[in-house]
Amino acid sequence: MIKFSLYKSIIVSLGFLCITSETLFGQTSKPNILFIAVDDLKPIIGAYGNGMIKTPNIDRLAKRGTVFLNNYCQQAICGPTRASIMTGMRPDMTKIWDLKAKIRDVSPDIVTLPQYLITQGYSTQGIGKVFDPRNVDEQNDKSSWSVPYHKTEKKYYVPELGEPAAGRYQLKETKAMIEKVISEALAKGMTKSEANAEANLKVRPTSENIDVPNNAYNDGANILQSKDILKKLSKKGQPFFFAVGIAKPHLPFVAPKKYWDLYKTSEMPLAAYQEQSTNPIAPAYHNAGEIRAYTDMPADLAKTKQKDFGYTISTAKQQELIHAYYAAISYTDALVGDLLNTLDSLGLSKNTIVVLWGDHGWHLGDHNLWCKHSNFEEATRAPLIISAPGMVPNSTKSYTEHVDVFPTLCDLAGVPIPSTLQGKSLKPVMQNPTVAVKKYATSQYPRSGVDEESGRTGFVEANVMGYSIRDEQYRFTIWMKNGFRSTKKYAQKDEIGIELYDYKADPLETKNVASEKKYSSVAAKMKTDMLSYFKTQESK
């Protein structure tokens, strides 16, 4: 296991060497880095082969860079996967498995990508959701930024609308209901924080479709502010790392009407397979607790016959939700376009690395599941596109992971790659898309109980953990109990069950073939690979 105190001393030493070198020989011409984080964006954008979605701007970025077609997150929930991409370390090393633990409390010496880049002469700034705010301090991890983390300034919102209610909604009626609940809660003696929480429970629709400008919502306002930040950074004469977090298409699916108008609800594609796989393992499934919490869902739940797993949503509501999700993606795409246009107009494009990533995938009804929170393909596969000066545009089917982003950006920027990182540089893959830097990608997911999640955020005491490895044909997942983590010694007695899916024969994961005689050698080999992976993670 990596000792973080050693890790930090290595970073400090590298930073001293870099600063000394630049002092003696002048400022280097390192490339800038624009780091675009998108919340809950699954790889259904045009660059990944979806012919229905309208994402011309992300597709434009893809034509400039490398599209990683088989990229996977480390854990399909916001906080842990963001902690992994920002540190180049897996969840069992960051100790972030939930939406509660603070990274500096559980791993105080861990070094983040922007924190490291400061030692390499970079100015690092950020706005929007990059880390999950629940896992960092009030400054969005103060150690990571050269200047205080940017908060959305009121002047960037539409003046006549003001800030969205609860940070989400602009519909007049919704805002009025939220204000009423807050007022009544305050009158009962609740604190402002308690009143806001009460409103969040009582007024929380899954979507909003109104005719407003992009900057009616937080994301649009943040992008306007980002454009001004980029203008200032372009005049500094110092390489920058600028992280921009875009919250959509995360629930609630709010987007200006013009993006809804790109699609028709009746044409929205439903998941082809909405059943439990044969030979199921109970903790592989969840009850879609996140979307259940939205206030328009109980009415649909009441009229829809529920299966004994997942969350059964009526066909009409499914298509409505998918329409809303697509609209939110197209809204996000337009905001990405604004950022790319700003780079072009400032003359920064030729010397700027642009990386766009989604933190994980998203279930849209497959396996009767919604949201993320699983080890299935629809939750773990996530988009990753990197454009870099001097790199020929291409796409690759090589298997990659979020932990690879930190070392890749170091390699592309020409700065030393910390030897302690758990990911690998993808620069060789960008130079030759047929190259593979690893045999498989790994993901994991915790459960507080065997049958279903016990609350969306409460995984600190998770007793069960499922570990998954994905190669070009198979996914092998092993579910472990008794608080097992990959940093502990494996014991057969802690196994709950095993899943094996053959994507060539069964791309929809309809059949767990782990116990089938035909697949016995595959299952044995992949279990050996899994145990070998555990061995590399064990504490020493």
C-alpha positions as CSV (number, residue, x, y, z in Angstrom):
1,M,0.0,0.0,0.0
2,I,1.3,3.5,-0.8
3,K,2.3,5.6,2.1
4,F,0.9,9.1,1.6
5,S,3.6,10.8,3.7
6,L,6.2,9.5,1.2
7,Y,3.9,10.4,-1.7
8,K,3.7,14.0,-0.4
9,S,7.5,14.3,0.1
10,I,8.0,13.1,-3.5
11,I,5.5,15.8,-4.8
12,V,7.3,18.5,-2.8
13,S,10.7,17.5,-4.1
14,L,9.5,17.5,-7.7
15,G,7.9,20.9,-7.2
16,F,11.2,22.3,-5.8
17,L,13.1,21.0,-8.8
18,C,10.6,22.4,-11.2
19,I,10.5,25.9,-9.5
20,T,14.3,26.0,-9.3
21,S,14.5,25.1,-13.0
22,E,12.1,27.8,-14.1
23,T,13.8,30.4,-11.9
24,L,17.2,29.6,-13.6
25,F,16.1,29.1,-17.1
26,G,12.9,31.2,-17.4
27,Q,9.2,30.2,-17.7
28,T,8.6,27.1,-19.7
29,S,6.0,26.9,-22.5
30,K,3.8,24.2,-20.8
31,P,0.4,23.8,-22.3
32,N,-2.7,25.0,-20.6
33,I,-5.3,22.5,-19.4
34,L,-9.1,23.0,-19.6
35,F,-10.6,20.3,-17.5
36,I,-14.4,19.9,-18.1
37,A,-16.3,17.7,-15.6
38,V,-19.8,16.7,-16.5
39,D,-22.2,15.2,-14.0
40,D,-24.1,12.0,-14.8
41,L,-23.2,12.1,-18.5
42,K,-23.3,8.6,-19.9
43,P,-21.5,7.9,-23.2
44,I,-24.5,8.3,-25.5
45,I,-23.2,11.4,-27.2
46,G,-22.7,11.5,-31.0
47,A,-19.0,10.8,-30.7
48,Y,-19.8,7.5,-29.1
49,G,-22.2,6.5,-31.9
50,N,-25.6,7.7,-30.8
51,G,-27.4,9.0,-33.9
52,M,-30.3,10.6,-32.0
53,I,-28.6,12.8,-29.5
54,K,-27.7,16.4,-30.5
55,T,-24.2,17.1,-29.3
56,P,-22.4,19.0,-32.1
57,N,-19.9,20.8,-29.7
58,I,-18.7,17.8,-27.8
59,D,-18.5,16.0,-31.2
60,R,-16.4,18.9,-32.4
61,L,-14.0,18.4,-29.5
62,A,-13.9,14.7,-30.3
63,K,-12.8,15.5,-33.8
64,R,-9.8,17.4,-32.3
65,G,-8.8,14.7,-29.9
66,T,-8.9,11.1,-28.7
67,V,-12.2,9.4,-27.9
68,F,-11.8,6.7,-25.3
69,L,-14.6,4.4,-26.2
70,N,-14.0,1.9,-23.4
71,N,-13.4,4.1,-20.4
72,Y,-14.6,3.2,-16.9
73,C,-15.1,5.0,-13.6
74,Q,-13.8,3.6,-10.3
75,Q,-17.2,3.8,-8.5
76,A,-20.5,4.9,-10.0
77,I,-21.4,7.7,-7.7
78,C,-20.3,11.3,-7.7
79,G,-18.0,11.7,-4.7
80,P,-15.8,8.6,-4.9
81,T,-15.3,8.7,-8.7
82,R,-14.4,12.4,-8.6
83,A,-12.0,11.8,-5.7
84,S,-10.3,9.0,-7.9
85,I,-10.0,11.1,-11.0
86,M,-8.6,14.1,-9.1
87,T,-6.0,12.1,-7.2
88,G,-5.2,9.2,-9.6
89,M,-6.0,6.8,-6.8
90,R,-8.7,4.1,-6.4
91,P,-11.5,4.4,-3.8
92,D,-9.9,2.0,-1.4
93,M,-6.8,4.2,-1.3
94,T,-8.7,7.6,-1.1
95,K,-11.0,6.0,1.5
96,I,-13.9,7.9,-0.2
97,W,-16.7,5.4,-0.8
98,D,-19.7,7.7,0.0
99,L,-21.0,11.3,0.0
100,K,-20.1,12.0,3.6
101,A,-16.4,11.5,4.3
102,K,-14.1,14.5,3.8
103,I,-11.0,13.5,1.8
104,R,-8.6,15.5,4.0
105,D,-10.0,13.9,7.1
106,V,-9.6,10.3,5.9
107,S,-6.5,10.8,3.6
108,P,-4.9,14.0,4.8
109,D,-1.6,13.6,2.9
110,I,-3.2,12.7,-0.5
111,V,-2.2,15.0,-3.4
112,T,-4.6,16.1,-6.0
113,L,-3.9,16.8,-9.7
114,P,-4.3,20.6,-9.4
115,Q,-2.4,20.7,-6.1
116,Y,0.5,18.9,-7.8
117,L,0.4,21.1,-10.9
118,I,0.9,24.2,-8.6
119,T,4.3,22.8,-7.8
120,Q,4.9,22.5,-11.6
121,G,4.4,26.2,-12.2
122,Y,0.7,26.1,-13.0
123,S,-2.0,28.5,-11.9
124,T,-5.0,26.3,-10.9
125,Q,-8.5,27.6,-10.7
126,G,-12.0,26.1,-10.7
127,I,-15.7,26.7,-10.8
128,G,-18.8,24.5,-10.6
129,K,-18.9,20.9,-9.4
130,V,-15.5,19.3,-9.9
131,F,-15.0,17.6,-6.5
132,D,-18.3,16.5,-4.9
133,P,-18.7,19.4,-2.4
134,R,-19.8,16.9,0.3
135,N,-16.3,15.3,0.2
136,V,-14.2,18.5,0.5
137,D,-13.9,21.6,2.6
138,E,-15.9,24.8,2.0
139,Q,-13.2,26.0,-0.4
140,N,-13.6,22.9,-2.6
141,D,-10.3,21.5,-1.3
142,K,-8.4,24.7,-0.5
143,S,-5.0,23.0,-1.2
144,S,-5.9,22.4,-4.8
145,W,-6.3,26.0,-6.0
146,S,-4.0,28.9,-6.6
147,V,-6.8,31.3,-5.8
148,P,-10.0,30.8,-3.8
149,Y,-12.4,28.6,-5.7
150,H,-14.8,30.6,-7.8
151,K,-18.4,30.9,-6.6
152,T,-21.1,31.8,-9.1
153,E,-21.5,35.6,-9.1
154,K,-25.1,36.9,-9.2
155,K,-24.4,39.3,-12.1
156,Y,-24.1,36.3,-14.5
157,Y,-27.7,35.2,-14.0
158,V,-30.6,36.6,-16.0
159,P,-31.4,39.8,-14.0
160,E,-35.2,39.6,-14.2
161,L,-35.1,35.9,-13.0
162,G,-32.4,36.0,-10.4
163,E,-30.9,32.8,-9.0
164,P,-32.8,29.5,-9.4
165,A,-34.8,28.4,-6.3
166,A,-33.0,25.6,-4.4
167,G,-30.2,26.1,-6.9
168,R,-32.3,24.3,-9.5
169,Y,-35.7,25.7,-10.6
170,Q,-36.8,28.8,-12.5
171,L,-40.5,28.0,-13.1
172,K,-42.5,30.7,-11.4
173,E,-44.9,28.2,-9.8
174,T,-42.2,26.0,-8.5
175,K,-40.3,28.9,-7.0
176,A,-43.4,30.1,-5.3
177,M,-44.0,26.7,-3.7
178,I,-40.4,26.4,-2.5
179,E,-40.6,29.9,-1.0
180,K,-43.9,29.0,0.7
181,V,-42.5,25.8,2.3
182,I,-39.4,27.7,3.5
183,S,-41.5,30.5,5.0
184,E,-43.8,28.1,6.8
185,A,-40.8,26.1,8.1
186,L,-39.1,29.3,9.4
187,A,-42.4,30.3,11.1
188,K,-42.3,26.9,13.0
189,G,-38.9,27.8,14.4
190,M,-36.7,25.8,12.0
191,T,-33.3,27.2,11.1
192,K,-32.7,28.4,7.5
193,S,-30.8,25.2,6.7
194,E,-33.6,23.0,8.1
195,A,-36.2,25.1,6.2
196,N,-34.2,24.6,2.9
197,A,-34.0,20.8,3.6
198,E,-37.8,20.8,4.2
199,A,-38.4,22.5,0.9
200,N,-36.1,20.0,-0.9
201,L,-38.2,17.2,0.4
202,K,-41.6,18.7,-0.5
203,V,-40.9,20.5,-3.8
204,R,-38.6,18.6,-6.1
205,P,-39.8,17.8,-9.6
206,T,-37.6,15.7,-11.8
207,S,-37.5,18.1,-14.7
208,E,-38.3,21.6,-15.9
209,N,-39.0,22.8,-19.4
210,I,-39.4,26.6,-19.8
211,D,-38.3,29.2,-22.3
212,V,-35.4,30.9,-20.6
213,P,-31.8,31.8,-21.6
214,N,-28.9,29.4,-20.8
215,N,-27.8,31.5,-17.8
216,A,-31.2,31.2,-16.1
217,Y,-29.6,28.1,-14.5
218,N,-26.4,27.7,-12.5
219,D,-24.5,26.0,-15.3
220,G,-25.2,28.7,-17.8
221,A,-24.2,31.4,-15.3
222,N,-21.0,29.5,-14.5
223,I,-20.0,29.3,-18.2
224,L,-20.4,33.0,-18.6
225,Q,-18.2,33.5,-15.6
226,S,-15.8,30.9,-16.9
227,K,-15.4,32.9,-20.2
228,D,-14.3,36.0,-18.2
229,I,-11.9,33.8,-16.1
230,L,-10.3,32.4,-19.2
231,K,-9.8,36.0,-20.6
232,K,-7.9,36.9,-17.4
233,L,-5.9,33.6,-17.4
234,S,-4.9,34.3,-21.1
235,K,-3.2,37.5,-20.0
236,K,-1.2,36.0,-17.1
237,G,1.7,34.5,-19.1
238,Q,1.5,31.4,-16.8
239,P,0.2,28.0,-17.8
240,F,-3.1,27.3,-16.2
241,F,-5.2,24.4,-15.1
242,F,-8.9,25.5,-15.2
243,A,-11.5,23.1,-14.0
244,V,-15.1,23.8,-15.0
245,G,-17.8,21.6,-13.6
246,I,-21.2,21.3,-15.4
247,A,-24.0,19.9,-13.2
248,K,-26.3,18.8,-16.0
249,P,-27.5,16.2,-17.0
250,H,-27.7,15.4,-13.2
251,L,-31.2,15.3,-11.8
252,P,-33.3,17.4,-11.8
253,F,-33.3,17.5,-15.6
254,V,-33.7,21.3,-16.1
255,A,-32.9,22.8,-19.4
256,P,-34.1,25.7,-21.5
257,K,-37.0,24.9,-23.8
258,K,-35.0,25.1,-27.0
259,Y,-33.1,22.0,-26.0
260,W,-36.3,20.1,-25.2
261,D,-37.6,21.1,-28.7
262,L,-34.8,19.1,-30.3
263,Y,-36.6,15.8,-29.4
264,K,-40.0,14.3,-29.2
265,T,-41.1,12.3,-26.1
266,S,-42.8,9.6,-28.2
267,E,-39.6,8.9,-30.0
268,M,-37.5,8.3,-26.9
269,P,-35.8,4.9,-26.9
270,L,-36.7,2.6,-24.0
271,A,-34.2,0.2,-22.5
272,A,-34.5,-3.1,-24.4
273,Y,-34.0,-5.3,-21.3
274,Q,-35.8,-4.3,-18.1
275,E,-35.5,-7.5,-16.1
276,Q,-33.2,-9.0,-13.6
277,S,-30.5,-11.1,-15.1
278,T,-30.7,-14.9,-14.7
279,N,-28.8,-16.2,-11.7
280,P,-28.9,-12.8,-10.0
281,I,-26.7,-11.7,-7.1
282,A,-28.9,-9.6,-4.8
283,P,-26.5,-6.8,-4.0
284,A,-25.9,-6.1,-7.7
285,Y,-29.3,-4.3,-7.7
286,H,-30.6,-1.3,-5.9
287,N,-34.0,0.5,-5.4
288,A,-33.2,3.7,-7.3
289,G,-33.4,5.7,-4.1
290,E,-32.1,8.9,-5.8
291,I,-34.9,9.3,-8.3
292,R,-37.6,8.0,-5.8
293,A,-36.9,11.1,-3.8
294,Y,-38.2,13.5,-6.5
295,T,-41.8,14.6,-5.7
296,D,-43.4,13.7,-9.0
297,M,-42.3,10.1,-8.8
298,P,-44.7,8.7,-6.1
299,A,-47.7,9.3,-8.3
300,D,-46.2,7.1,-11.0
301,L,-45.1,4.6,-8.4
302,A,-48.6,4.3,-7.1
303,K,-50.1,3.4,-10.5
304,T,-47.3,1.1,-11.7
305,K,-47.1,-2.5,-10.6
306,Q,-43.7,-2.9,-9.0
307,K,-41.3,-5.7,-9.6
308,D,-39.4,-7.1,-6.6
309,F,-36.2,-5.5,-7.6
310,G,-35.2,-2.1,-9.0
311,Y,-37.8,0.5,-9.7
312,T,-40.6,0.0,-12.2
313,I,-41.6,3.2,-14.0
314,S,-44.5,3.5,-16.4
315,T,-43.6,3.6,-20.2
316,A,-45.0,7.2,-20.4
317,K,-42.9,8.4,-17.5
318,Q,-39.8,6.6,-18.8
319,Q,-40.0,8.4,-22.1
320,E,-40.7,11.7,-20.3
321,L,-37.5,11.2,-18.2
322,I,-35.4,10.1,-21.1
323,H,-36.6,13.2,-23.1
324,A,-35.6,15.4,-20.2
325,Y,-32.2,13.7,-19.9
326,Y,-31.5,14.2,-23.6
327,A,-32.5,17.8,-23.4
328,A,-30.1,18.3,-20.4
329,I,-27.3,16.7,-22.4
330,S,-27.9,19.1,-25.3
331,Y,-27.9,22.0,-22.9
332,T,-24.6,20.8,-21.6
333,D,-23.3,20.5,-25.1
334,A,-24.1,24.1,-25.9
335,L,-22.2,25.2,-22.8
336,V,-19.2,23.1,-23.8
337,G,-19.4,24.9,-27.2
338,D,-19.2,28.3,-25.4
339,L,-16.0,27.2,-23.7
340,L,-14.4,25.9,-26.9
341,N,-15.4,29.1,-28.8
342,T,-13.8,31.2,-26.0
343,L,-10.5,29.2,-26.3
344,D,-10.6,29.8,-30.1
345,S,-11.3,33.5,-29.8
346,L,-8.5,34.0,-27.3
347,G,-6.0,32.2,-29.4
348,L,-5.5,29.5,-26.7
349,S,-6.6,26.4,-28.6
350,K,-3.3,25.6,-30.1
351,N,-1.6,25.4,-26.7
352,T,-4.4,24.0,-24.5
353,I,-5.1,20.4,-23.5
354,V,-8.9,19.9,-23.3
355,V,-10.2,17.0,-21.3
356,L,-13.9,16.3,-21.0
357,W,-15.2,13.5,-18.8
358,G,-18.4,12.3,-17.3
359,D,-18.1,11.0,-13.7
360,H,-20.0,7.8,-14.4
361,G,-22.7,6.3,-16.5
362,W,-26.5,6.3,-15.8
363,H,-29.2,3.6,-15.9
364,L,-32.2,4.6,-18.0
365,G,-34.4,1.6,-17.2
366,D,-32.1,-1.3,-18.1
367,H,-32.4,-4.1,-15.5
368,N,-35.3,-2.1,-14.1
369,L,-32.7,0.3,-12.7
370,W,-32.4,4.1,-12.8
371,C,-29.6,6.5,-11.8
372,K,-26.1,5.0,-11.2
373,H,-25.0,3.1,-8.1
374,S,-24.1,-0.3,-9.6
375,N,-21.3,-2.3,-11.2
376,F,-23.3,-2.9,-14.4
377,E,-22.0,-1.5,-17.8
378,E,-24.6,1.3,-18.0
379,A,-23.3,2.7,-14.7
380,T,-19.5,2.1,-14.9
381,R,-18.8,3.1,-18.5
382,A,-18.1,6.8,-18.7
383,P,-17.1,9.2,-21.5
384,L,-13.5,10.5,-21.8
385,I,-12.3,12.8,-24.5
386,I,-8.8,14.4,-24.5
387,S,-7.5,16.9,-27.1
388,A,-3.9,17.8,-26.9
389,P,-1.5,19.9,-29.0
390,G,0.5,17.7,-31.4
391,M,-1.8,14.7,-31.1
392,V,-3.5,13.3,-34.1
393,P,-7.3,12.9,-33.6
394,N,-8.5,9.3,-33.3
395,S,-10.7,7.0,-31.2
396,T,-9.6,3.9,-29.3
397,K,-11.2,0.7,-28.0
398,S,-8.3,0.2,-25.5
399,Y,-9.5,-0.2,-21.9
400,T,-9.0,2.9,-19.8
401,E,-10.0,4.3,-16.4
402,H,-10.6,7.6,-14.6
403,V,-7.4,7.0,-12.5
404,D,-5.5,7.3,-15.8
405,V,-6.3,11.0,-16.3
406,F,-3.9,12.4,-13.7
407,P,-0.8,10.7,-15.2
408,T,-2.0,11.3,-18.7
409,L,-2.2,15.0,-18.2
410,C,1.2,15.1,-16.6
411,D,2.7,13.2,-19.5
412,L,1.0,15.5,-22.1
413,A,2.1,18.6,-20.2
414,G,5.7,17.5,-20.0
415,V,5.9,17.4,-16.2
416,P,7.1,14.4,-14.1
417,I,4.5,11.7,-13.4
418,P,4.4,10.9,-9.7
419,S,5.4,7.2,-9.3
420,T,2.8,6.7,-6.6
421,L,-0.2,7.1,-8.9
422,Q,-2.4,4.1,-9.5
423,G,-3.3,5.0,-13.1
424,K,-1.3,4.8,-16.3
425,S,-0.5,7.5,-18.9
426,L,-2.7,7.2,-21.9
427,K,-0.4,9.2,-24.1
428,P,0.8,6.0,-25.9
429,V,-2.8,5.2,-26.7
430,M,-3.3,8.7,-28.0
431,Q,-0.3,8.2,-30.3
432,N,-1.4,4.8,-31.4
433,P,-5.0,3.8,-30.7
434,T,-4.3,0.1,-31.1
435,V,-1.9,0.2,-28.1
436,A,-3.2,-1.2,-24.7
437,V,-1.8,0.0,-21.4
438,K,-3.8,-2.4,-19.3
439,K,-5.7,-5.7,-19.6
440,Y,-8.9,-4.6,-17.9
441,A,-10.6,-1.8,-16.1
442,T,-11.8,-2.1,-12.5
443,S,-14.8,-0.6,-10.7
444,Q,-16.4,-1.2,-7.3
445,Y,-19.6,-0.4,-5.5
446,P,-20.6,-0.7,-1.8
447,R,-23.9,-1.8,-0.3
448,S,-25.1,-1.2,3.2
449,G,-27.2,-4.4,3.0
450,V,-27.5,-7.4,0.8
451,D,-30.8,-6.7,-0.7
452,E,-30.7,-3.0,-1.5
453,E,-29.0,0.3,-0.6
454,S,-29.8,1.6,2.8
455,G,-29.9,5.3,1.9
456,R,-28.2,6.9,-1.0
457,T,-25.4,8.5,1.0
458,G,-24.9,6.1,3.9
459,F,-22.0,3.9,2.8
460,V,-19.4,4.6,5.5
461,E,-20.4,1.5,7.3
462,A,-21.0,-0.5,4.2
463,N,-20.6,-4.2,5.0
464,V,-20.7,-5.4,1.4
465,M,-18.5,-4.4,-1.5
466,G,-18.6,-5.6,-5.1
467,Y,-15.5,-5.5,-7.2
468,S,-15.7,-5.7,-11.0
469,I,-13.1,-6.1,-13.8
470,R,-14.1,-5.5,-17.4
471,D,-12.0,-6.7,-20.4
472,E,-12.9,-6.7,-24.1
473,Q,-15.4,-9.6,-23.8
474,Y,-16.3,-10.2,-20.1
475,R,-17.2,-8.5,-16.9
476,F,-16.4,-10.4,-13.7
477,T,-17.8,-9.2,-10.4
478,I,-17.2,-10.6,-7.0
479,W,-19.3,-9.5,-4.0
480,M,-17.6,-9.6,-0.6
481,K,-19.0,-9.2,2.9
482,N,-17.6,-8.4,6.4
483,G,-16.4,-5.0,5.4
484,F,-13.9,-6.4,2.9
485,R,-11.7,-3.9,1.1
486,S,-9.0,-4.6,-1.5
487,T,-6.4,-3.4,1.0
488,K,-7.3,-6.4,3.2
489,K,-6.4,-10.0,2.7
490,Y,-9.0,-11.9,0.7
491,A,-10.8,-14.8,2.4
492,Q,-13.1,-17.2,0.5
493,K,-15.5,-17.2,3.5
494,D,-16.3,-13.5,2.8
495,E,-17.6,-14.1,-0.7
496,I,-21.3,-13.5,-1.3
497,G,-21.5,-14.4,-4.9
498,I,-20.0,-13.9,-8.4
499,E,-21.3,-12.5,-11.7
500,L,-19.9,-13.1,-15.1
501,Y,-21.3,-11.5,-18.3
502,D,-20.2,-12.3,-21.9
503,Y,-20.7,-9.2,-23.9
504,K,-20.2,-10.8,-27.3
505,A,-23.0,-13.3,-26.7
506,D,-25.1,-11.1,-24.3
507,P,-24.5,-7.3,-24.6
508,L,-27.5,-6.5,-22.4
509,E,-26.2,-8.5,-19.4
510,T,-29.3,-10.7,-19.3
511,K,-27.5,-13.8,-18.1
512,N,-25.0,-14.3,-15.3
513,V,-23.0,-17.3,-16.6
514,A,-20.6,-17.6,-13.7
515,S,-21.8,-21.0,-12.7
516,E,-22.2,-22.4,-16.2
517,K,-19.8,-25.3,-17.1
518,K,-19.2,-23.7,-20.5
519,Y,-17.6,-20.7,-18.8
520,S,-15.8,-22.4,-16.0
521,S,-12.3,-21.7,-17.4
522,V,-13.2,-18.0,-18.1
523,A,-14.6,-17.6,-14.6
524,A,-11.5,-19.2,-13.0
525,K,-9.1,-17.1,-15.0
526,M,-11.0,-13.9,-14.2
527,K,-11.1,-14.7,-10.6
528,T,-7.4,-15.3,-10.6
529,D,-7.0,-11.8,-12.2
530,M,-9.2,-10.4,-9.5
531,L,-7.2,-12.0,-6.7
532,S,-4.0,-10.7,-8.3
533,Y,-5.5,-7.2,-8.4
534,F,-6.4,-7.5,-4.7
535,K,-2.8,-8.6,-4.0
536,T,-1.5,-5.4,-5.5
537,Q,-3.7,-3.4,-3.2
538,E,-3.1,-5.1,0.1
539,S,-1.7,-3.1,3.0
540,K,1.9,-4.0,3.8
